[in-house]
Amino acid sequence: MQEDKRPIKDYEGLYEITKSGKIYSVKRKRFLSRCNDEYGFHIVKLSKDGKSKNHNVFKLWQNEFKGIQPSEFKGAMKAIYK
């Protein structure tokens, strides 16, 4: 089943985000790997024009999937430390 993917603002053609919160690299044609915990990553480093910047994944998701319930997001909304 194909999951709904949308381009990430300012990173169009480079990265996409899915409805569940996974980050897809268009160039590498694969999803970025998640942290080793069950909640997935809350921060992702995206690169453009040789510069990298950290982004909160939940905020990226909120920007692209406005009006969708947060329960659809399957990653960590914030840092979870045990």
N, C-alpha and C positions, 0 to 999 in steps of 0.2 A: 504494500500500500504506500503510495506516494504522499508524503506529508507536505502541507502548505509551506513553501519557503518564500521569503521576501528579501529583497536587497536591503542591506543596512545603509541608512542615510550617510552620505559622505564616503562610503566605501562601495558604491555601486560597481558591479563587475568584478569585485574582489572577494566580498564576503556576503553571505546570506544567513538569515536566522529563521528557524522553523517555528511553527506554532507551539511546539512543546519546549522551545528554548535552546535547541542545539545550533551551534555555529558551523556553517559550511564554508570551506575555502573553495572558491570557484577555480582558482588557478591550479590548486592541487587535486581538485575533484574528490574531496573527502571531507568528512566532518573532523573538526578539531577534537583532540582527545580531552577527556574530562579528568578531573582530579580523581584520586583513588577512594573518595568517599561516596556513599550512596546518594548524596544530594547533587552531585555534579559541581561544576565550577560556578563561582559567582563573579569572577573577574576574568576577562579575556584580553590578551594583547593583540591588537590589530595593527597591521603595517600598511603604509601607503607612502609612495614616493621616498622610500628609504627611511622613513620615520615611523617609530612604533609608539603606541599609546594604549594604556590600560583603560578598559571600559567595564562598567557594571553590566553583566549580561541581562539581569532583570530589567534595567532601565532601557537597554537596547530593545528588548522584547516589547516593553510598554510603548515605545515610540513607533514600532512597526505594526503592532497588533492592538491598536486603540479600540476600546469598547469590548474587548474580550475579557472574560473573568480570569483573575490571577490564578485560579485553580487549574487552568489549562497549562500553565507554565510548570514544567517538571524539574527544573534545576533549583539550585539554592538561591533564595532571594537576597541573602546576606551571608557574611562569613559565619560559619558554624565551627566552633572550636570545641573539642572534647577534652 
